[in-house]
Amino acid sequence: MTGTAHVGQGLPCQDSVACRTWQRAGTASILIAALADGAGSAPRAEVGAALACSLFVDIVSEAFDEGARMEECAETLRYAVAETRLALELKAGHDGREINDYASTLLTAILSPAGGVVGQIGDGAVVASDAQTPWQPVHWPDHGEYANTTSFLTQPDALDQLRLAVLDVPIRRIAMFSDGLERLVLDFRNRAAHAPFFDGIFARMNPRIGIGHLSETSEDLASLLASDRVNARTDDDKSLLCAALVEA
Amino acid sequence: MTHLTQVPFADVSFVDNPEPRCPCVLLLDNSGSMDGAPIDQLNAGLRQFQQELASDPLAAKRVEVAIITFGPVKVQQDFITADMFSAPHLTIEGGTPLGEAILEALDLIKLRKQQYQANGVAYYRPWIFLITDGAPTDEWTQAAEAVHAAEKSKALVFFPVGVDGADFNVLRQISPRTPIKLRGLAFRELFQWLSNSLSSVSKSKVGDALALPPPDTTPKGWATIE
């Protein structure tokens, strides 16, 4: 959803999301998800964010097509992030631009019913809950020291900035969001996820859960993100990706 | 079914987080040479600074002001958000212990950052804004080294401003930033620029290209080229 500040300045929405399930015959499906927030100062930020998400999801899918196993999902994620960055560099070279012109953060996840991996460069966050633990941020948003700084996929040491967490329990519910929502749904005093928000979202999703993309829920979430209640608290772009494990 | 209501998710709950803070220390010379019109204009500038920041609702909650005067070094105002800030009335005292004043400002910022961190308050890079019309009467090289180190590690931004009569040779060595010379006694214009700049910083977002207005060197502005 485009932030009100972006609307005011005539800027496009510079957030992007991509999500897919991948399935090998006879096994449970795997969730591949990515969310990116383009840097306001980068002239091609919206292209960088959109490419980063779709490339990541494609590259991971191809890796599974070619036999990658969930046991090595952390390596697959790291590989896909590196390849995504390389593709952006080639795109920049092709367009006669600098890769920084496409600056964007990147949140990623590869999850099977048994667990998986969450990787993050920059701000925004991924929060998850399993049967035992309530909502918890997998990584805390990376703002460096100051509120207006973060790391980007496009910076030279991006792979050093990639934070990985291997989750070896079944993740029942997961949500990713860009930094436009951070201050609404994360408790900065206690460095915690604001559970009532996520419970509220998923409580409304549960009765409708089926496999794949839930377009009706997406539309409802989109109206929430575009609502005055949200815009009163953030003028930035905001994206939210929610996924729940469907019991077989 | 509830999902047929007009506004989906209308009841989901959000967090009330503290506003991110944008700390600024004013390091102000109130030595004897500032007596008369200079201190009067400085006081008028401070009052204007207070009004301008308070009139910007977001900046009023995010900009935090602290004031240290020197001679002698005195914390006139510890960090306070702009909506609560009331400009002090500065009077003339003696000496220009600039080195000690700078070290005090660095300590104040260090302490404030610790408080932000302990309370989960996000913050922007702190500013120190120095205004002096004289030459230091104390040892200042240690303070200069500390400022250079702090600027290098991006711990803060240090802006030196010299009023007519200031020792620009010293100001040039104190900070990696080129000192700016105040045009006449254009304190009001200076503080207007400062409040505008702090307002912009306090609303900046990740990845924003933040272009501060350059010091205004036009005949109506506050700066001249030394």
Interface residues (C-beta under 8 A of the other chain):
Chain A: A5 D37 G38 A39 G40 S41 A42 A45 A103 G122 D123 H143 E145 Y146 A147 N148 T149 T150 F152 D179 R183 L184 V185 L186 D187 F188 R189 N190 R191 H194 P196 F197 G200 I201 R204 R208 E216 E219 D220 L221 S223 L224 S227 R229 R233 D236
Chain B: T2 H3 V7 P8 F9 A10 D11 V12 S13 F14 V15 N17 P18 P20 N119 G120 V121 A122 Y123 Y124 R125 K154 V201 S204 K205 V206 G207 D208 A209 L210
